[in-house]
Amino acid sequence: MFKTIGYHLRGTLSVTGYFINTVFWFFPIFVLSLLKLLPISWWRRIVSYPLDACATMWISINRINQDIFSRTKMYVDGLASLEPSDWYLVIANHQSWVDILVLQRIFNRRIPFLKFFLKQELIWVPFLGLAWWALDFPFMRRYSKSFLAKNPHLKGKDMETTRKACEKFKSKPVSIMNFVEGTRFTPDKHARQASPFTHLLKPKAGGMAFVLSAMGDQLHKLIDVTIDYPNGVPSFWDFTCGKVKEVRVQVSVAPIKDIIEEGVFNDTYFSDPMQKARFQQWLNARWKVKDAQLNAMNSSQAPL
């Protein structure tokens, strides 16, 4: 009983720490976001650097919180070649919301602050939409097939708009994160999909293809991350309570130009079924390797 009380006390203090840290950094980020509204390109570029610095410090203080309360040991292999001044596309298997904390922790100050593609509509979310925009989270606009059928003159305009929105990354390093399985692993989802992998859901190539179509000329390297929780997949509460004793992470890095030059991917993905199948096969092959890695790491998908 006393052990359970200790876990809950530790978790409560840790969550309180995350909350205070988030609120503290929200205010300077919000003020800088308002300053960035001034429509002058060089001014916006200057303001973006202290904004990223705030986000980096937020992660750094979260790391201190984790060291005090969670005390999770992270065994990571493959970080040596990473640089904060390069351009990356990051993909990973997805099992828990803890994955995001793990990724932020291992990559903080090693690569640019991780960003996700967001739907264009999310820019109107009060306060957060402005902060995401100011932190240079790329917003995407996708038209449905039914919409394009009624408005054929707009075909390709969504990708063109997204490419223009990403032009700022030509001079500013960026890391774009994509969970290619599209959702977190659960045994039920695994069974419904009839996934051919032991520890993974089927990868979906569309999201990764969208990023490469919009930013392929700007991104230099692909980071493929394999995350393993040897004692079972944790919840965020498990992590904050200190129940996650260790996490194992394998990181592999490859030039994105190899994917393009070898014909694995090109801009005809969305119009050429053969190209779409080729890229999906390539991604399936990577997932087969990842599944073997998880087997070798004695992965357990059972929840804590």
Number of C-alpha atoms within 10 A of each C-alpha: 6 7 8 10 10 13 19 17 14 18 22 16 15 23 17 13 18 20 12 12 17 16 12 12 15 18 11 14 23 18 12 20 22 13 14 22 14 10 9 9 10 8 13 18 14 11 17 19 12 15 22 18 14 18 18 19 15 18 22 16 15 21 20 13 20 22 13 13 22 22 19 17 13 16 12 15 12 13 16 9 8 16 15 16 13 17 21 27 25 23 19 21 26 24 24 18 14 18 22 12 16 17 17 19 18 16 18 19 18 16 20 21 22 22 18 17 17 16 12 14 11 15 17 11 11 9 12 14 17 20 21 21 18 23 23 21 21 22 21 21 15 16 15 9 11 9 12 13 12 9 11 11 9 12 15 13 13 14 18 14 15 22 19 11 17 18 13 17 16 13 9 15 19 25 24 23 21 20 17 20 20 16 14 16 19 18 14 9 15 18 11 9 11 11 14 15 16 14 24 24 28 20 20 15 20 16 16 21 20 19 22 19 20 23 21 20 12 22 23 18 21 21 22 18 21 21 23 27 26 18 18 16 25 21 18 16 17 18 22 27 24 22 19 24 14 15 19 18 19 19 17 13 18 13 13 20 16 14 16 15 10 9 12 18 23 19 15 12 20 14 9 11 10 11 18 19 14 15 21 19 14 15 19 18 12 14 24 18 14 22 21 16 17 23 14 9 16 13 21 16 20 13 15 13
